[in-house]
Amino acid sequence: MNNSSRTDWERIDAMADEEIDTSDIPPLDESFFATAKLRMPRKSKSTNSMNHTLNLSEGLYARLRDTAHRHGLPGIEQLLEKWLLQEEERHQRQETVRKITALREQLFTKYGEMLDSVDLIREDRTR
């Protein structure tokens, strides 16, 4: 992104306030401030929110929007938040499976192959 300007900022910075032509700006009197309203930008629901721009094709944007609405979500941001939560949960499940596999390998190393307990439980029930 090119932020270059054709304005001579050094000249502007060097000017005293009195040298700036403000004749096209009407003065602000008490009547202006009596009816003026302070308007602040809307805050996002998230307290640590930032605005970023993503370039998406029209097709991808439409698919994301439609998917969000199909899932009962108001917009793409909520769809992405939901997806990230699901990804975190999936990662946690994969980590749990990895730990279980490592424990099984440790038990196999220590005790050798163990019988499947399902058959043993069935035998106990028939007795």
N, CA, C and O atoms as a GROMACS GRO file, in nm:
protein
  508
    1MET      N    1   0.084  -0.118   0.000
    1MET     CA    2   0.000   0.000   0.000
    1MET      C    3   0.089   0.124   0.000
    1MET      O    4   0.182   0.133   0.080
    2ASN      N    5   0.060   0.216  -0.088
    2ASN     CA    6   0.142   0.336  -0.100
    2ASN      C    7   0.073   0.451  -0.026
    2ASN      O    8  -0.036   0.493  -0.064
    3ASN      N    9   0.137   0.501   0.080
    3ASN     CA   10   0.081   0.611   0.158
    3ASN      C   11   0.141   0.746   0.120
    3ASN      O   12   0.131   0.842   0.197
    4SER      N   13   0.202   0.755   0.003
    4SER     CA   14   0.265   0.880  -0.036
    4SER      C   15   0.157   0.984  -0.067
    4SER      O   16   0.048   0.950  -0.113
    5SER      N   17   0.191   1.109  -0.041
    5SER     CA   18   0.098   1.219  -0.063
    5SER      C   19   0.168   1.326  -0.143
    5SER      O   20   0.290   1.342  -0.132
    6ARG      N   21   0.094   1.399  -0.224
    6ARG     CA   22   0.153   1.508  -0.300
    6ARG      C   23   0.152   1.637  -0.220
    6ARG      O   24   0.198   1.741  -0.269
    7THR      N   25   0.101   1.633  -0.098
    7THR     CA   26   0.100   1.751  -0.012
    7THR      C   27   0.240   1.780   0.039
    7THR      O   28   0.314   1.689   0.076
    8ASP      N   29   0.276   1.906   0.040
    8ASP     CA   30   0.406   1.948   0.092
    8ASP      C   31   0.394   1.963   0.243
    8ASP      O   32   0.373   2.074   0.292
    9TRP      N   33   0.407   1.854   0.315
    9TRP     CA   34   0.386   1.854   0.459
    9TRP      C   35   0.490   1.938   0.533
    9TRP      O   36   0.459   1.996   0.636
   10GLU      N   37   0.610   1.945   0.483
   10GLU     CA   38   0.712   2.029   0.547
   10GLU      C   39   0.669   2.176   0.545
   10GLU      O   40   0.686   2.247   0.644
   11ARG      N   41   0.614   2.221   0.434
   11ARG     CA   42   0.567   2.359   0.423
   11ARG      C   43   0.450   2.382   0.518
   11ARG      O   44   0.443   2.485   0.585
   12ILE      N   45   0.357   2.287   0.524
   12ILE     CA   46   0.241   2.299   0.612
   12ILE      C   47   0.286   2.303   0.758
   12ILE      O   48   0.238   2.386   0.836
   13ASP      N   49   0.378   2.214   0.794
   13ASP     CA   50   0.426   2.210   0.932
   13ASP      C   51   0.498   2.340   0.970
   13ASP      O   52   0.493   2.380   1.087
   14ALA      N   53   0.562   2.404   0.875
   14ALA     CA   54   0.638   2.526   0.903
   14ALA      C   55   0.547   2.649   0.917
   14ALA      O   56   0.591   2.752   0.968
   15MET      N   57   0.421   2.639   0.871
   15MET     CA   58   0.330   2.754   0.875
   15MET      C   59   0.282   2.780   1.018
   15MET      O   60   0.260   2.686   1.095
   16ALA      N   61   0.267   2.907   1.052
   16ALA     CA   62   0.204   2.944   1.180
   16ALA      C   63   0.053   2.933   1.162
   16ALA      O   64   0.004   2.936   1.050
   17ASP      N   65  -0.019   2.920   1.271
   17ASP     CA   66  -0.165   2.907   1.264
   17ASP      C   67  -0.229   3.024   1.190
   17ASP      O   68  -0.326   3.006   1.116
   18GLU      N   69  -0.176   3.143   1.210
   18GLU     CA   70  -0.232   3.263   1.147
   18GLU      C   71  -0.219   3.261   0.995
   18GLU      O   72  -0.296   3.326   0.925
   19GLU      N   73  -0.123   3.187   0.945
   19GLU     CA   74  -0.099   3.181   0.800
   19GLU      C   75  -0.195   3.086   0.728
   19GLU      O   76  -0.203   3.088   0.605
   20ILE      N   77  -0.267   3.004   0.802
   20ILE     CA   78  -0.358   2.907   0.741
   20ILE      C   79  -0.489   2.976   0.706
   20ILE      O   80  -0.550   3.041   0.792
   21ASP      N   81  -0.532   2.962   0.582
   21ASP     CA   82  -0.655   3.025   0.535
   21ASP      C   83  -0.774   2.940   0.581
   21ASP      O   84  -0.794   2.828   0.534
   22THR      N   85  -0.852   2.994   0.672
   22THR     CA   86  -0.971   2.924   0.723
   22THR      C   87  -1.100   2.994   0.681
   22THR      O   88  -1.204   2.973   0.742
   23SER      N   89  -1.092   3.077   0.577
   23SER     CA   90  -1.209   3.157   0.537
   23SER      C   91  -1.326   3.071   0.489
   23SER      O   92  -1.440   3.116   0.493
   24ASP      N   93  -1.300   2.950   0.443
   24ASP     CA   94  -1.409   2.865   0.396
   24ASP      C   95  -1.468   2.778   0.507
   24ASP      O   96  -1.555   2.694   0.481
   25ILE      N   97  -1.422   2.797   0.632
   25ILE     CA   98  -1.472   2.720   0.745
   25ILE      C   99  -1.555   2.813   0.833
   25ILE      O  100  -1.501   2.910   0.886
   26PRO      N  101  -1.684   2.788   0.849
   26PRO     CA  102  -1.766   2.876   0.932
   26PRO      C  103  -1.725   2.865   1.079
   26PRO      O  104  -1.686   2.757   1.123
   27PRO      N  105  -1.734   2.973   1.153
   27PRO     CA  106  -1.699   2.967   1.295
   27PRO      C  107  -1.802   2.883   1.372
   27PRO      O  108  -1.920   2.879   1.336
   28LEU      N  109  -1.756   2.817   1.478
   28LEU     CA  110  -1.845   2.737   1.561
   28LEU      C  111  -1.884   2.820   1.682
   28LEU      O  112  -1.800   2.854   1.766
   29ASP      N  113  -2.013   2.853   1.690
   29ASP     CA  114  -2.059   2.933   1.803
   29ASP      C  115  -2.140   2.845   1.900
   29ASP      O  116  -2.146   2.724   1.884
   30GLU      N  117  -2.200   2.908   2.001
   30GLU     CA  118  -2.275   2.835   2.104
   30GLU      C  119  -2.391   2.756   2.045
   30GLU      O  120  -2.424   2.649   2.097
   31SER      N  121  -2.454   2.806   1.939
   31SER     CA  122  -2.568   2.734   1.881
   31SER      C  123  -2.525   2.599   1.822
   31SER      O  124  -2.599   2.501   1.826
   32PHE      N  125  -2.405   2.596   1.768
   32PHE     CA  126  -2.354   2.468   1.716
   32PHE      C  127  -2.339   2.367   1.830
   32PHE      O  128  -2.386   2.254   1.820
   33PHE      N  129  -2.274   2.408   1.938
   33PHE     CA  130  -2.247   2.317   2.048
   33PHE      C  131  -2.374   2.281   2.125
   33PHE      O  132  -2.378   2.177   2.191
   34ALA      N  133  -2.477   2.365   2.119
   34ALA     CA  134  -2.604   2.336   2.188
   34ALA      C  135  -2.674   2.216   2.125
   34ALA      O  136  -2.744   2.142   2.194
   35THR      N  137  -2.657   2.197   1.996
   35THR     CA  138  -2.726   2.086   1.927
   35THR      C  139  -2.631   1.975   1.883
   35THR      O  140  -2.675   1.872   1.830
   36ALA      N  141  -2.503   1.993   1.905
   36ALA     CA  142  -2.405   1.893   1.861
   36ALA      C  143  -2.420   1.764   1.941
   36ALA      O  144  -2.452   1.768   2.060
   37LYS      N  145  -2.396   1.652   1.877
   37LYS     CA  146  -2.400   1.522   1.943
   37LYS      C  147  -2.266   1.453   1.922
   37LYS      O  148  -2.213   1.449   1.811
   38LEU      N  149  -2.213   1.399   2.031
   38LEU     CA  150  -2.089   1.324   2.022
   38LEU      C  151  -2.122   1.184   1.971
   38LEU      O  152  -2.205   1.114   2.030
   39ARG      N  153  -2.058   1.143   1.865
   39ARG     CA  154  -2.080   1.010   1.809
   39ARG      C  155  -1.948   0.936   1.809
   39ARG      O  156  -1.849   0.980   1.750
   40MET      N  157  -1.948   0.823   1.877
   40MET     CA  158  -1.829   0.739   1.886
   40MET      C  159  -1.851   0.617   1.798
   40MET      O  160  -1.964   0.573   1.779
   41PRO      N  161  -1.743   0.561   1.743
   41PRO     CA  162  -1.758   0.439   1.663
   41PRO      C  163  -1.812   0.326   1.751
   41PRO      O  164  -1.783   0.318   1.870
   42ARG      N  165  -1.891   0.240   1.688
   42ARG     CA  166  -1.945   0.126   1.762
   42ARG      C  167  -1.833   0.034   1.804
   42ARG      O  168  -1.740   0.007   1.728
   43LYS      N  169  -1.845  -0.014   1.926
   43LYS     CA  170  -1.747  -0.110   1.975
   43LYS      C  171  -1.797  -0.249   1.941
   43LYS      O  172  -1.917  -0.277   1.942
   44SER      N  173  -1.703  -0.334   1.911
   44SER     CA  174  -1.736  -0.473   1.886
   44SER      C  175  -1.774  -0.538   2.017
   44SER      O  176  -1.738  -0.489   2.124
   45LYS      N  177  -1.848  -0.650   2.011
   45LYS     CA  178  -1.884  -0.724   2.131
   45LYS      C  179  -1.760  -0.774   2.203
   45LYS      O  180  -1.760  -0.787   2.325
   46SER      N  181  -1.657  -0.803   2.129
   46SER     CA  182  -1.532  -0.849   2.188
   46SER      C  183  -1.453  -0.727   2.236
   46SER      O  184  -1.440  -0.629   2.163
   47THR      N  185  -1.401  -0.734   2.359
   47THR     CA  186  -1.329  -0.619   2.413
   47THR      C  187  -1.191  -0.603   2.351
   47THR      O  188  -1.138  -0.492   2.349
   48ASN      N  189  -1.133  -0.709   2.302
   48ASN     CA  190  -1.002  -0.697   2.239
   48ASN      C  191  -1.017  -0.718   2.089
   48ASN      O  192  -0.957  -0.807   2.030
   49SER      N  193  -1.098  -0.635   2.030
   49SER     CA  194  -1.131  -0.646   1.889
   49SER      C  195  -1.042  -0.555   1.806
   49SER      O  196  -1.006  -0.445   1.849
   50MET      N  197  -1.009  -0.601   1.688
   50MET     CA  198  -0.936  -0.521   1.592
   50MET      C  199  -1.007  -0.537   1.458
   50MET      O  200  -1.075  -0.637   1.434
   51ASN      N  201  -0.992  -0.442   1.373
   51ASN     CA  202  -1.048  -0.454   1.240
   51ASN      C  203  -0.935  -0.486   1.143
   51ASN      O  204  -0.832  -0.419   1.141
   52HIS      N  205  -0.955  -0.589   1.064
   52HIS     CA  206  -0.861  -0.627   0.960
   52HIS      C  207  -0.940  -0.651   0.833
   52HIS      O  208  -1.059  -0.684   0.838
   53THR      N  209  -0.876  -0.636   0.723
   53THR     CA  210  -0.941  -0.658   0.595
   53THR      C  211  -0.882  -0.780   0.528
   53THR      O  212  -0.761  -0.796   0.519
   54LEU      N  213  -0.970  -0.868   0.482
   54LEU     CA  214  -0.929  -0.985   0.405
   54LEU      C  215  -0.985  -0.970   0.264
   54LEU      O  216  -1.099  -0.927   0.246
   55ASN      N  217  -0.907  -1.004   0.168
   55ASN     CA  218  -0.956  -1.004   0.031
   55ASN      C  219  -1.004  -1.144  -0.003
   55ASN      O  220  -0.926  -1.238  -0.008
   56LEU      N  221  -1.135  -1.156  -0.026
   56LEU     CA  222  -1.196  -1.284  -0.059
   56LEU      C  223  -1.265  -1.271  -0.194
   56LEU      O  224  -1.315  -1.164  -0.230
   57SER      N  225  -1.266  -1.379  -0.266
   57SER     CA  226  -1.342  -1.377  -0.391
   57SER      C  227  -1.490  -1.370  -0.357
   57SER      O  228  -1.531  -1.406  -0.246
   58GLU      N  229  -1.570  -1.322  -0.450
   58GLU     CA  230  -1.715  -1.314  -0.428
   58GLU      C  231  -1.772  -1.451  -0.397
   58GLU      O  232  -1.859  -1.466  -0.311
   59GLY      N  233  -1.722  -1.552  -0.468
   59GLY     CA  234  -1.773  -1.688  -0.447
   59GLY      C  235  -1.744  -1.740  -0.308
   59GLY      O  236  -1.832  -1.797  -0.243
   60LEU      N  237  -1.620  -1.721  -0.261
   60LEU     CA  238  -1.584  -1.768  -0.127
   60LEU      C  239  -1.662  -1.691  -0.021
   60LEU      O  240  -1.710  -1.750   0.075
   61TYR      N  241  -1.674  -1.560  -0.039
   61TYR     CA  242  -1.750  -1.480   0.057
   61TYR      C  243  -1.894  -1.530   0.066
   61TYR      O  244  -1.949  -1.546   0.175
   62ALA      N  245  -1.955  -1.555  -0.049
   62ALA     CA  246  -2.094  -1.603  -0.051
   62ALA      C  247  -2.105  -1.739   0.018
   62ALA      O  248  -2.200  -1.763   0.093
   63ARG      N  249  -2.010  -1.828  -0.008
   63ARG     CA  250  -2.013  -1.961   0.057
   63ARG      C  251  -2.000  -1.950   0.208
   63ARG      O  252  -2.072  -2.017   0.281
   64LEU      N  253  -1.908  -1.864   0.256
   64LEU     CA  254  -1.891  -1.846   0.399
   64LEU      C  255  -2.016  -1.786   0.462
   64LEU      O  256  -2.061  -1.830   0.567
   65ARG      N  257  -2.073  -1.684   0.398
   65ARG     CA  258  -2.194  -1.620   0.449
   65ARG      C  259  -2.309  -1.719   0.454
   65ARG      O  260  -2.380  -1.727   0.555
   66ASP      N  261  -2.328  -1.795   0.346
   66ASP     CA  262  -2.436  -1.894   0.342
   66ASP      C  263  -2.416  -2.003   0.446
   66ASP      O  264  -2.512  -2.047   0.510
   67THR      N  265  -2.293  -2.048   0.464
   67THR     CA  266  -2.263  -2.150   0.564
   67THR      C  267  -2.294  -2.097   0.704
   67THR      O  268  -2.350  -2.169   0.786
   68ALA      N  269  -2.256  -1.973   0.731
   68ALA     CA  270  -2.285  -1.912   0.861
   68ALA      C  271  -2.436  -1.910   0.885
   68ALA      O  272  -2.481  -1.947   0.993
   69HIS      N  273  -2.512  -1.868   0.788
   69HIS     CA  274  -2.657  -1.860   0.803
   69HIS      C  275  -2.720  -2.000   0.819
   69HIS      O  276  -2.815  -2.017   0.895
   70ARG      N  277  -2.667  -2.098   0.747
   70ARG     CA  278  -2.717  -2.236   0.761
   70ARG      C  279  -2.697  -2.289   0.902
   70ARG      O  280  -2.776  -2.369   0.952
   71HIS      N  281  -2.589  -2.242   0.968
   71HIS     CA  282  -2.558  -2.286   1.104
   71HIS      C  283  -2.622  -2.195   1.209
   71HIS      O  284  -2.596  -2.208   1.328
   72GLY      N  285  -2.707  -2.103   1.163
   72GLY     CA  286  -2.776  -2.014   1.255
   72GLY      C  287  -2.687  -1.905   1.314
   72GLY      O  288  -2.716  -1.852   1.421
   73LEU      N  289  -2.579  -1.872   1.245
   73LEU     CA  290  -2.486  -1.771   1.292
   73LEU      C  291  -2.511  -1.641   1.217
   73LEU      O  292  -2.545  -1.643   1.099
   74PRO      N  293  -2.493  -1.527   1.284
   74PRO     CA  294  -2.524  -1.400   1.218
   74PRO      C  295  -2.425  -1.360   1.108
   74PRO      O  296  -2.461  -1.282   1.019
   75GLY      N  297  -2.302  -1.411   1.113
   75GLY     CA  298  -2.207  -1.368   1.010
   75GLY      C  299  -2.084  -1.456   1.004
   75GLY      O  300  -2.070  -1.554   1.076
   76ILE      N  301  -1.994  -1.417   0.915
   76ILE     CA  302  -1.872  -1.493   0.889
   76ILE      C  303  -1.780  -1.492   1.011
   76ILE      O  304  -1.714  -1.593   1.038
   77GLU      N  305  -1.774  -1.381   1.084
   77GLU     CA  306  -1.687  -1.375   1.202
   77GLU      C  307  -1.724  -1.484   1.302
   77GLU      O  308  -1.636  -1.551   1.356
   78GLN      N  309  -1.854  -1.500   1.328
   78GLN     CA  310  -1.898  -1.603   1.422
   78GLN      C  311  -1.871  -1.743   1.367
   78GLN      O  312  -1.840  -1.834   1.444
   79LEU      N  313  -1.882  -1.760   1.236
   79LEU     CA  314  -1.850  -1.888   1.173
   79LEU      C  315  -1.703  -1.922   1.195
   79LEU      O  316  -1.670  -2.036   1.229
   80LEU      N  317  -1.616  -1.825   1.175
   80LEU     CA  318  -1.472  -1.847   1.194
   80LEU      C  319  -1.441  -1.876   1.341
   80LEU      O  320  -1.358  -1.962   1.371
   81GLU      N  321  -1.506  -1.805   1.433
   81GLU     CA  322  -1.485  -1.832   1.575
   81GLU      C  323  -1.527  -1.975   1.610
   81GLU      O  324  -1.457  -2.044   1.684
   82LYS      N  325  -1.642  -2.018   1.557
   82LYS     CA  326  -1.691  -2.154   1.582
   82LYS      C  327  -1.594  -2.256   1.525
   82LYS      O  328  -1.564  -2.357   1.590
   83TRP      N  329  -1.545  -2.232   1.404
   83TRP     CA  330  -1.450  -2.323   1.341
   83TRP      C  331  -1.322  -2.334   1.424
   83TRP      O  332  -1.270  -2.444   1.443
   84LEU      N  333  -1.272  -2.220   1.474
   84LEU     CA  334  -1.150  -2.223   1.555
   84LEU      C  335  -1.170  -2.302   1.683
   84LEU      O  336  -1.082  -2.378   1.723
   85LEU      N  337  -1.285  -2.286   1.748
   85LEU     CA  338  -1.315  -2.364   1.869
   85LEU      C  339  -1.317  -2.513   1.838
   85LEU      O  340  -1.264  -2.594   1.913
   86GLN      N  341  -1.380  -2.549   1.725
   86GLN     CA  342  -1.385  -2.690   1.686
   86GLN      C  343  -1.246  -2.743   1.656
   86GLN      O  344  -1.215  -2.858   1.689
   87GLU      N  345  -1.162  -2.661   1.595
   87GLU     CA  346  -1.024  -2.703   1.567
   87GLU      C  347  -0.946  -2.725   1.696
   87GLU      O  348  -0.869  -2.821   1.707
   88GLU      N  349  -0.966  -2.637   1.795
   88GLU     CA  350  -0.899  -2.654   1.923
   88GLU      C  351  -0.945  -2.782   1.991
   88GLU      O  352  -0.863  -2.856   2.046
   89GLU      N  353  -1.076  -2.809   1.987
   89GLU     CA  354  -1.129  -2.932   2.047
   89GLU      C  355  -1.073  -3.055   1.975
   89GLU      O  356  -1.036  -3.154   2.040
   90ARG      N  357  -1.066  -3.050   1.842
   90ARG     CA  358  -1.012  -3.161   1.764
   90ARG      C  359  -0.866  -3.185   1.801
   90ARG      O  360  -0.823  -3.300   1.816
   91HIS      N  361  -0.790  -3.078   1.816
   91HIS     CA  362  -0.649  -3.090   1.854
   91HIS      C  363  -0.637  -3.154   1.992
   91HIS      O  364  -0.550  -3.238   2.014
   92GLN      N  365  -0.722  -3.113   2.085
   92GLN     CA  366  -0.718  -3.172   2.220
   92GLN      C  367  -0.752  -3.321   2.216
   92GLN      O  368  -0.689  -3.401   2.286
   93ARG      N  369  -0.851  -3.359   2.133
   93ARG     CA  370  -0.884  -3.502   2.120
   93ARG      C  371  -0.767  -3.579   2.060
   93ARG      O  372  -0.736  -3.689   2.106
   94GLN      N  373  -0.703  -3.524   1.959
   94GLN     CA  374  -0.588  -3.590   1.898
   94GLN      C  375  -0.476  -3.606   1.999
   94GLN      O  376  -0.408  -3.709   2.001
   95GLU      N  377  -0.455  -3.506   2.083
   95GLU     CA  378  -0.351  -3.514   2.185
   95GLU      C  379  -0.384  -3.622   2.287
   95GLU      O  380  -0.295  -3.694   2.333
   96THR      N  381  -0.512  -3.635   2.323
   96THR     CA  382  -0.555  -3.739   2.416
   96THR      C  383  -0.532  -3.877   2.356
   96THR      O  384  -0.484  -3.967   2.424
   97VAL      N  385  -0.567  -3.895   2.229
   97VAL     CA  386  -0.545  -4.023   2.160
   97VAL      C  387  -0.396  -4.055   2.156
   97VAL      O  388  -0.357  -4.170   2.176
   98ARG      N  389  -0.313  -3.955   2.131
   98ARG     CA  390  -0.168  -3.976   2.128
   98ARG      C  391  -0.118  -4.024   2.264
   98ARG      O  392  -0.034  -4.114   2.271
   99LYS      N  393  -0.168  -3.964   2.371
   99LYS     CA  394  -0.127  -4.004   2.506
   99LYS      C  395  -0.172  -4.147   2.537
   99LYS      O  396  -0.098  -4.224   2.598
  100ILE      N  397  -0.294  -4.181   2.496
  100ILE     CA  398  -0.345  -4.317   2.519
  100ILE      C  399  -0.260  -4.419   2.443
  100ILE      O  400  -0.226  -4.524   2.496
  101THR      N  401  -0.226  -4.386   2.318
  101THR     CA  402  -0.143  -4.476   2.238
  101THR      C  403  -0.006  -4.495   2.303
  101THR      O  404   0.045  -4.606   2.308
  102ALA      N  405   0.052  -4.386   2.354
  102ALA     CA  406   0.182  -4.396   2.420
  102ALA      C  407   0.171  -4.482   2.546
  102ALA      O  408   0.262  -4.561   2.574
  103LEU      N  409   0.063  -4.469   2.621
  103LEU     CA  410   0.043  -4.550   2.741
  103LEU      C  411   0.027  -4.697   2.705
  103LEU      O  412   0.083  -4.783   2.772
  104ARG      N  413  -0.049  -4.726   2.600
  104ARG     CA  414  -0.065  -4.865   2.555
  104ARG      C  415   0.070  -4.926   2.518
  104ARG      O  416   0.099  -5.041   2.550
  105GLU      N  417   0.152  -4.846   2.448
  105GLU     CA  418   0.285  -4.897   2.410
  105GLU      C  419   0.370  -4.925   2.533
  105GLU      O  420   0.443  -5.024   2.537
  106GLN      N  421   0.363  -4.838   2.634
  106GLN     CA  422   0.437  -4.861   2.758
  106GLN      C  423   0.390  -4.989   2.827
  106GLN      O  424   0.471  -5.069   2.874
  107LEU      N  425   0.257  -5.008   2.832
  107LEU     CA  426   0.202  -5.128   2.897
  107LEU      C  427   0.241  -5.254   2.818
  107LEU      O  428   0.272  -5.356   2.878
  108PHE      N  429   0.238  -5.245   2.686
  108PHE     CA  430   0.276  -5.360   2.604
  108PHE      C  431   0.422  -5.396   2.628
  108PHE      O  432   0.457  -5.513   2.640
  109THR      N  433   0.508  -5.292   2.635
  109THR     CA  434   0.650  -5.315   2.660
  109THR      C  435   0.672  -5.383   2.795
  109THR      O  436   0.756  -5.471   2.809
  110LYS      N  437   0.595  -5.341   2.893
  110LYS     CA  438   0.612  -5.394   3.029
  110LYS      C  439   0.546  -5.531   3.047
  110LYS      O  440   0.604  -5.619   3.110
  111TYR      N  441   0.423  -5.550   2.994
  111TYR     CA  442   0.345  -5.671   3.022
  111TYR      C  443   0.324  -5.761   2.901
  111TYR      O  444   0.273  -5.872   2.914
  112GLY      N  445   0.362  -5.715   2.784
  112GLY     CA  446   0.336  -5.795   2.664
  112GLY      C  447   0.192  -5.777   2.620
  112GLY      O  448   0.120  -5.689   2.668
  113GLU      N  449   0.151  -5.863   2.524
  113GLU     CA  450   0.016  -5.851   2.471
  113GLU      C  451  -0.086  -5.897   2.573
  113GLU      O  452  -0.071  -6.004   2.633
  114MET      N  453  -0.189  -5.816   2.593
  114MET     CA  454  -0.293  -5.849   2.690
  114MET      C  455  -0.419  -5.890   2.615
  114MET      O  456  -0.447  -5.840   2.506
  115LEU      N  457  -0.493  -5.980   2.675
  115LEU     CA  458  -0.618  -6.024   2.615
  115LEU      C  459  -0.717  -5.910   2.611
  115LEU      O  460  -0.714  -5.820   2.695
  116ASP      N  461  -0.805  -5.916   2.513
  116ASP     CA  462  -0.912  -5.817   2.505
  116ASP      C  463  -1.009  -5.843   2.619
  116ASP      O  464  -1.062  -5.953   2.632
  117SER      N  465  -1.034  -5.743   2.700
  117SER     CA  466  -1.117  -5.762   2.818
  117SER      C  467  -1.264  -5.783   2.784
  117SER      O  468  -1.340  -5.830   2.868
  118VAL      N  469  -1.308  -5.750   2.664
  118VAL     CA  470  -1.448  -5.766   2.628
  118VAL      C  471  -1.487  -5.914   2.634
  118VAL      O  472  -1.592  -5.948   2.689
  119ASP      N  473  -1.404  -6.002   2.580
  119ASP     CA  474  -1.434  -6.144   2.585
  119ASP      C  475  -1.438  -6.196   2.728
  119ASP      O  476  -1.522  -6.279   2.762
  120LEU      N  477  -1.347  -6.148   2.813
  120LEU     CA  478  -1.344  -6.190   2.953
  120LEU      C  479  -1.471  -6.146   3.027
  120LEU      O  480  -1.524  -6.220   3.109
  121ILE      N  481  -1.518  -6.026   2.997
  121ILE     CA  482  -1.640  -5.977   3.061
  121ILE      C  483  -1.759  -6.060   3.016
  121ILE      O  484  -1.845  -6.093   3.098
  122ARG      N  485  -1.767  -6.095   2.889
  122ARG     CA  486  -1.876  -6.178   2.839
  122ARG      C  487  -1.877  -6.314   2.906
  122ARG      O  488  -1.984  -6.366   2.940
  123GLU      N  489  -1.758  -6.374   2.926
  123GLU     CA  490  -1.749  -6.504   2.992
  123GLU      C  491  -1.799  -6.494   3.136
  123GLU      O  492  -1.870  -6.583   3.183
  124ASP      N  493  -1.761  -6.385   3.204
  124ASP     CA  494  -1.806  -6.367   3.344
  124ASP      C  495  -1.957  -6.355   3.349
  124ASP      O  496  -2.018  -6.407   3.442
  125ARG      N  497  -2.020  -6.289   3.254
  125ARG     CA  498  -2.165  -6.270   3.255
  125ARG      C  499  -2.240  -6.401   3.233
  125ARG      O  500  -2.350  -6.421   3.286
  126THR      N  501  -2.179  -6.490   3.154
  126THR     CA  502  -2.249  -6.618   3.126
  126THR      C  503  -2.238  -6.715   3.242
  126THR      O  504  -2.312  -6.813   3.245
  127ARG      N  505  -2.149  -6.693   3.336
  127ARG     CA  506  -2.133  -6.785   3.449
  127ARG      C  507  -2.238  -6.768   3.551
  127ARG      O  508  -2.238  -6.839   3.652
   0.00000   0.00000   0.00000
